[in-house]
Amino acid sequence: MKEQLYTIPVTDAFNEDCECPICAMRRSLERNAIEYTMGPSYMEDDNRAMTDKLGFCGKHIRDLYNEKNRLGLALMLNTHMDKVIKDLKQASSDKPSGGGLFKKATGGSSVVDYVKGLKSTCFICGRIEDTFQRYVNTIFHMWKKDSSFKDAVKSCKGFCVEHYGLLYENAAKELSGNDLTEFLQTVDKVFFDNIERVNEDVAWFINKYDYRYKDEPWKNAKDSIPRAIIKTNSAIIEGE
């Protein structure tokens, strides 16, 4: 079955010591996509045509810059800007007729539509999304077929808020009956147990700045802020 091709990365993520295995899966896909983009592929005509057309979101353009392949990034930016300049000059030539509450503009929206469209696309996001959704579908496939995977879900450190919601959104589509009930009960338990655990660590971090607690041990609070950021914002703090 084709879905089995995706069981290894899903299993690996749920066995990883992390605050959200779904974040871990997405980070792995993102890392692969960034390495692909900054590798020899940027010289291929079909890939360059796609990066010219789609561009990159703000997060991923920063990630590409941090890869230090400045020449490769410059080449992609140069031809991307060539296309944007050409397209926007054409779009801006269609001027709005302007003014008045009841006078409909006959043009001008071409620029707005183009810019909004460009802001909604990213070459790297596009490479990630399809495989990421297959990973999510595989979670439910394995839940139905693999009892050891159920144990991995039950013993994981929970999920970030975004991916807790994602599991709820997809569960009703992929599961039914007892499978759905047990899955949601399990997800609820691991989510709330673990976000409360992290929140308690943050509370203890705050206490340690009170002179009354200065001689108390840190317990698990020292890295509580970056772990809380994963839970609340699905974001990894570099260097942590």
Rosetta blueprint (number, residue, H / E / L):
1 M L
2 K H
3 E H
4 Q H
5 L H
6 Y H
7 T H
8 I H
9 P H
10 V H
11 T H
12 D H
13 A H
14 F H
15 N H
16 E L
17 D L
18 C L
19 E L
20 C L
21 P H
22 I H
23 C H
24 A H
25 M H
26 R H
27 R H
28 S H
29 L H
30 E H
31 R H
32 N H
33 A H
34 I H
35 E H
36 Y H
37 T H
38 M H
39 G L
40 P H
41 S H
42 Y H
43 M H
44 E L
45 D H
46 D H
47 N H
48 R H
49 A H
50 M H
51 T H
52 D H
53 K H
54 L H
55 G L
56 F L
57 C L
58 G H
59 K H
60 H H
61 I H
62 R H
63 D H
64 L H
65 Y H
66 N H
67 E L
68 K L
69 N L
70 R H
71 L H
72 G H
73 L H
74 A H
75 L H
76 M H
77 L H
78 N H
79 T H
80 H H
81 M H
82 D H
83 K H
84 V H
85 I H
86 K H
87 D H
88 L H
89 K H
90 Q H
91 A H
92 S H
93 S L
94 D L
95 K L
96 P L
97 S L
98 G L
99 G L
100 G L
101 L L
102 F L
103 K L
104 K L
105 A L
106 T L
107 G L
108 G L
109 S H
110 S H
111 V H
112 V H
113 D H
114 Y H
115 V H
116 K H
117 G H
118 L H
119 K H
120 S L
121 T L
122 C L
123 F H
124 I H
125 C H
126 G H
127 R H
128 I H
129 E H
130 D H
131 T H
132 F H
133 Q H
134 R H
135 Y H
136 V H
137 N H
138 T H
139 I H
140 F H
141 H H
142 M H
143 W H
144 K H
145 K H
146 D L
147 S H
148 S H
149 F H
150 K H
151 D H
152 A H
153 V H
154 K H
155 S H
156 C L
157 K L
158 G L
159 F L
160 C L
161 V H
162 E H
163 H H
164 Y H
165 G H
166 L H
167 L H
168 Y H
169 E H
170 N H
171 A H
172 A H
173 K H
174 E H
175 L L
176 S L
177 G H
178 N H
179 D H
180 L H
181 T H
182 E H
183 F H
184 L H
185 Q H
186 T H
187 V H
188 D H
189 K H
190 V H
191 F H
192 F H
193 D H
194 N H
195 I H
196 E H
197 R H
198 V H
199 N H
200 E H
201 D H
202 V H
203 A H
204 W H
205 F H
206 I H
207 N H
208 K L
209 Y L
210 D L
211 Y H
212 R H
213 Y H
214 K L
215 D L
216 E L
217 P L
218 W L
219 K L
220 N L
221 A L
222 K L
223 D L
224 S H
225 I H
226 P H
227 R H
228 A H
229 I H
230 I H
231 K H
232 T H
233 N H
234 S L
235 A L
236 I L
237 I L
238 E L
239 G L
240 E L
